[in-house]
Amino acid sequence: IRILKNIRSEMFVRNINSFLLNLQLNYTRI
């Protein structure tokens, strides 16, 4: 169960990082 939680949290962090990256890219485009 802990392993599953770790994988979920890792995916969550990756999603947030990619989202922030996209925000930065869009912001620099403007």
Steps between C-alpha positions, in 0.01 A plus 500: 500500500783741584661431164174588324477820703857589407432442131185711519679782679784485247256521210323786676827688543589437136164635390548813709852547366385464139210737568736761647735451206216561255399810696855632481522432127167670435598793717830550317317483166279796583 
